[in-house]
Amino acid sequence: MTVLLVLAADMGMAQFQRYPLQQKVAPFNNKSQSDVSRTKAMPADTLPFWDDFSKPLKYTMGIFADTARWENSFSVWVNDGMGINPPTINVATFDGLDSAGLPYNPNEILSAGYTDNLTSKPLDLSESKVALSERAGVYLSFFYQWSGNVEAPDAKDFLEVDFKSNEDTGWESVMVIFPGNRPQSNVFYDTIVQISGDRFFHDKFQFRFRSFGRLSGPFDAWNIDYVYVNKNRNINDLSFPDRALSTQLGPLFGQYRSIPRRHFFSNEQLTAPT
């Protein structure tokens, strides 16, 4: 694809020159095959699994989920502005843009399908790590919000949670969330799902979030935060005893850049974080 650039000369003459448009590229597309092989050969992690997206990876193309916890998930945008009153700073936003910030299908405006994907690194849930007596207490919990500060999903759009089994069936859908399940688009809702079934307790278990919506741009958005997997839990274990910040730090001295020393120690001008 090219664009035409008009250059005006001193004598009023015009000349046309062609310059190719610079194309966006997804992060890590220049990794060697040996790098990919080493990643796949790494041992599976053990419980607990936890991520509130406060430690994202920053690249020139954007901010993405930590590769120490997630794999092949660069389509999901980690940010601190698309969620409204999130549990902690930063959310993972799902929409119709890929890892390069481009629509999955720019040619068909109303085309819908699976869009962003956030897939965990493998977790070792084999009997050596999770005893048979502990299996009933293994749960995945997370917070989700539809829309937030982004375009709202339609009634037919959804956020899906899948588990990877040790059988030929591969991925299995265990939860589907529609916007109508919860009435308010500016609220983060907590939810929990049990990892139940012998087929999921193996040494390469994974879970993933997938969104379904329009493929033509930043539409039908979902935000998730505070993903937590562990054993010794129950269906009512929705609390998160975390003292993390939920907003960016404000100015230390309110409207001032500096204050007298005696004011500092009197604590009257300090702006407390939330």
C-alpha positions as CSV (number, residue, x, y, z in Angstrom):
1,M,0.0,0.0,0.0
2,T,1.4,3.4,-0.9
3,V,0.5,7.1,-0.3
4,L,1.2,10.1,-2.5
5,L,3.2,13.0,-1.0
6,V,3.2,16.4,-2.7
7,L,6.4,18.4,-2.3
8,A,6.4,22.1,-3.3
9,A,9.5,23.4,-4.9
10,D,10.8,27.0,-4.7
11,M,9.6,27.8,-8.2
12,G,6.1,26.5,-7.5
13,M,6.6,23.2,-9.2
14,A,5.1,20.1,-7.7
15,Q,6.6,16.6,-7.6
16,F,4.9,13.3,-6.7
17,Q,6.9,10.8,-4.7
18,R,5.7,7.4,-3.5
19,Y,6.4,6.2,0.1
20,P,5.3,2.7,1.4
21,L,3.2,2.8,4.5
22,Q,4.9,1.2,7.5
23,Q,2.9,-1.8,8.6
24,K,2.3,-2.7,12.2
25,V,3.8,-6.0,13.4
26,A,2.8,-8.1,16.4
27,P,5.3,-8.4,19.2
28,F,7.7,-11.4,19.2
29,N,7.0,-12.2,15.6
30,N,10.8,-12.2,15.1
31,K,11.4,-14.9,17.6
32,S,13.4,-17.8,16.4
33,Q,12.0,-21.3,16.3
34,S,14.5,-22.3,19.1
35,D,13.0,-19.6,21.3
36,V,9.5,-21.0,20.8
37,S,10.8,-24.6,21.5
38,R,12.4,-23.5,24.7
39,T,9.2,-21.9,25.9
40,K,7.2,-25.0,25.2
41,A,9.8,-27.2,27.0
42,M,9.6,-25.2,30.2
43,P,8.1,-27.1,33.2
44,A,4.5,-26.4,34.2
45,D,3.8,-24.0,37.0
46,T,2.2,-25.1,40.3
47,L,-0.6,-23.6,42.3
48,P,-1.4,-20.9,43.3
49,F,-1.9,-19.0,40.1
50,W,-2.6,-15.3,40.5
51,D,-2.5,-12.2,38.3
52,D,-4.0,-8.8,38.8
53,F,-2.2,-7.4,35.7
54,S,-0.2,-5.0,37.8
55,K,3.0,-6.3,36.3
56,P,2.4,-6.1,32.5
57,L,4.9,-6.3,29.8
58,K,5.5,-3.1,27.9
59,Y,6.5,-3.0,24.2
60,T,6.4,-0.4,21.5
61,M,3.3,-2.1,20.2
62,G,1.4,-1.9,23.5
63,I,1.1,-3.4,26.9
64,F,0.4,-7.1,27.3
65,A,-0.1,-9.7,29.9
66,D,2.9,-11.1,31.7
67,T,4.4,-14.0,29.7
68,A,5.5,-15.7,33.0
69,R,1.8,-16.4,33.6
70,W,0.2,-16.3,30.1
71,E,1.1,-17.5,26.7
72,N,0.2,-16.4,23.1
73,S,-2.0,-13.8,24.6
74,F,-0.8,-10.6,22.9
75,S,-4.2,-9.7,21.5
76,V,-5.4,-8.8,25.0
77,W,-4.6,-5.2,25.9
78,V,-3.5,-4.5,29.5
79,N,-4.4,-1.0,30.6
80,D,-5.4,1.3,33.4
81,G,-8.2,3.3,31.7
82,M,-10.8,1.0,30.1
83,G,-12.1,-0.5,33.4
84,I,-14.4,1.6,35.7
85,N,-13.4,1.2,39.4
86,P,-11.5,-2.1,39.0
87,P,-10.4,-4.1,42.0
88,T,-6.8,-3.3,41.3
89,I,-4.8,-1.1,38.9
90,N,-4.8,-2.4,35.4
91,V,-7.3,-4.7,33.6
92,A,-7.1,-7.0,30.6
93,T,-9.4,-5.7,27.9
94,F,-10.9,-8.0,25.2
95,D,-12.3,-6.5,22.0
96,G,-12.1,-6.9,18.2
97,L,-8.5,-5.7,17.8
98,D,-5.5,-8.1,17.4
99,S,-2.0,-7.9,18.9
100,A,-1.0,-5.2,16.4
101,G,-4.1,-3.0,17.2
102,L,-5.8,-3.9,13.9
103,P,-9.3,-5.3,13.4
104,Y,-9.5,-9.0,13.0
105,N,-11.7,-8.5,10.0
106,P,-11.7,-4.9,8.7
107,N,-13.6,-5.7,5.5
108,E,-16.9,-6.9,7.0
109,I,-18.2,-4.4,9.6
110,L,-20.8,-6.6,11.1
111,S,-18.9,-9.9,11.0
112,A,-18.8,-11.6,14.4
113,G,-16.8,-14.4,15.9
114,Y,-14.2,-15.2,18.5
115,T,-11.8,-12.3,19.1
116,D,-9.3,-11.9,21.9
117,N,-7.8,-14.9,23.8
118,L,-6.0,-15.0,27.1
119,T,-4.5,-18.4,27.8
120,S,-2.7,-19.4,30.9
121,K,0.7,-21.1,31.0
122,P,0.4,-24.8,31.8
123,L,-0.3,-25.7,35.5
124,D,0.7,-29.0,37.1
125,L,-2.5,-30.4,38.6
126,S,-1.3,-34.0,38.6
127,E,-1.7,-36.1,41.8
128,S,1.9,-35.3,42.8
129,K,1.0,-31.6,43.2
130,V,-2.8,-31.8,44.0
131,A,-3.7,-34.8,46.0
132,L,-7.0,-36.7,45.3
133,S,-8.4,-35.4,48.6
134,E,-7.7,-31.8,47.5
135,R,-9.3,-31.8,44.1
136,A,-12.7,-30.8,45.3
137,G,-11.3,-27.6,46.6
138,V,-9.6,-26.3,43.4
139,Y,-11.3,-23.2,42.0
140,L,-10.8,-20.4,39.5
141,S,-12.1,-17.0,40.4
142,F,-11.9,-13.6,38.6
143,F,-13.6,-10.2,38.3
144,Y,-15.2,-9.2,35.0
145,Q,-16.9,-6.1,33.6
146,W,-18.7,-5.7,30.3
147,S,-18.2,-2.4,28.5
148,G,-16.6,-0.2,31.2
149,N,-15.1,2.7,29.2
150,V,-15.3,0.8,26.0
151,E,-18.0,0.0,23.5
152,A,-20.6,-2.3,25.0
153,P,-21.1,-5.9,23.8
154,D,-24.5,-6.8,22.3
155,A,-26.9,-9.2,23.9
156,K,-25.6,-12.1,21.8
157,D,-21.9,-11.5,22.6
158,F,-20.2,-13.2,25.4
159,L,-17.1,-14.0,27.5
160,E,-16.2,-17.6,27.6
161,V,-14.0,-19.6,30.1
162,D,-12.4,-22.9,28.8
163,F,-10.4,-25.6,30.6
164,K,-8.0,-27.9,28.8
165,S,-8.5,-31.6,29.5
166,N,-6.0,-34.5,29.1
167,E,-8.3,-36.2,26.6
168,D,-8.6,-35.8,22.8
169,T,-11.4,-33.3,23.3
170,G,-8.8,-30.6,24.2
171,W,-10.6,-27.4,25.3
172,E,-13.9,-27.6,27.0
173,S,-16.2,-24.6,27.7
174,V,-17.1,-24.4,31.4
175,M,-18.6,-20.9,31.7
176,V,-20.2,-18.5,29.3
177,I,-21.1,-15.0,30.4
178,F,-23.5,-12.7,28.5
179,P,-24.0,-9.0,29.2
180,G,-27.5,-9.7,30.3
181,N,-26.3,-11.9,33.2
182,R,-25.4,-8.7,35.0
183,P,-27.3,-5.4,34.5
184,Q,-24.7,-2.7,35.1
185,S,-21.8,-2.1,32.6
186,N,-19.8,0.0,35.1
187,V,-19.5,-2.7,37.8
188,F,-16.9,-5.4,38.3
189,Y,-18.6,-8.7,39.2
190,D,-16.8,-11.5,40.9
191,T,-17.4,-15.1,39.9
192,I,-15.9,-18.5,40.7
193,V,-15.9,-21.8,38.9
194,Q,-14.7,-25.2,40.2
195,I,-12.1,-27.2,38.3
196,S,-14.1,-30.4,38.5
197,G,-13.4,-33.7,36.7
198,D,-10.5,-36.1,36.6
199,R,-9.8,-35.1,33.0
200,F,-8.6,-31.7,34.2
201,F,-6.2,-32.9,36.8
202,H,-3.0,-33.5,34.8
203,D,0.4,-32.0,34.5
204,K,-0.4,-29.6,31.6
205,F,-3.7,-28.1,32.6
206,Q,-4.6,-24.7,31.2
207,F,-7.5,-22.3,31.2
208,R,-8.3,-19.5,28.9
209,F,-10.7,-16.6,28.5
210,R,-12.2,-15.9,25.0
211,S,-14.4,-13.1,23.9
212,F,-17.0,-13.3,21.1
213,G,-18.2,-10.2,19.3
214,R,-17.6,-8.0,16.3
215,L,-14.3,-8.6,14.4
216,S,-14.1,-5.2,12.8
217,G,-12.6,-3.0,15.6
218,P,-12.6,-2.0,19.3
219,F,-16.2,-3.2,19.9
220,D,-18.1,-5.5,22.3
221,A,-15.5,-5.1,25.0
222,W,-14.9,-7.0,28.3
223,N,-12.5,-6.3,31.1
224,I,-11.2,-8.9,33.6
225,D,-9.1,-8.5,36.7
226,Y,-7.7,-10.4,39.6
227,V,-7.5,-14.0,38.2
228,Y,-6.9,-16.5,41.0
229,V,-6.6,-20.3,41.0
230,N,-5.8,-22.3,44.1
231,K,-6.7,-25.3,46.2
232,N,-8.4,-25.4,49.6
233,R,-11.2,-23.1,48.4
234,N,-14.9,-23.4,48.2
235,I,-17.7,-21.9,46.1
236,N,-18.1,-19.0,48.4
237,D,-14.4,-18.1,48.5
238,L,-14.8,-14.8,46.6
239,S,-12.8,-12.5,48.9
240,F,-9.4,-11.3,47.8
241,P,-7.2,-10.3,50.9
242,D,-5.1,-8.0,48.8
243,R,-4.0,-4.5,49.8
244,A,-3.2,-3.4,46.3
245,L,-3.9,0.1,44.9
246,S,-7.0,0.4,42.8
247,T,-6.1,3.7,41.1
248,Q,-2.9,5.4,40.1
249,L,-1.1,7.5,42.8
250,G,-2.3,11.1,42.9
251,P,-0.2,14.1,43.7
252,L,1.4,13.8,47.1
253,F,0.7,17.4,48.1
254,G,-2.8,17.9,46.6
255,Q,-2.7,21.0,44.3
256,Y,0.9,21.9,45.3
257,R,4.3,20.7,44.0
258,S,6.0,21.4,47.3
259,I,5.0,22.4,50.8
260,P,6.8,23.7,53.9
261,R,8.4,21.1,56.1
262,R,6.1,21.7,59.0
263,H,3.1,21.1,56.8
264,F,4.5,17.9,55.6
265,F,4.9,16.5,59.1
266,S,1.4,17.8,60.1
267,N,0.0,15.5,57.3
268,E,-2.6,18.0,56.4
269,Q,-1.8,18.3,52.7
270,L,-1.1,14.6,51.9
271,T,-3.4,13.0,49.4
272,A,-4.1,9.4,50.4
273,P,-4.2,6.7,47.7
274,T,-7.3,4.6,47.2
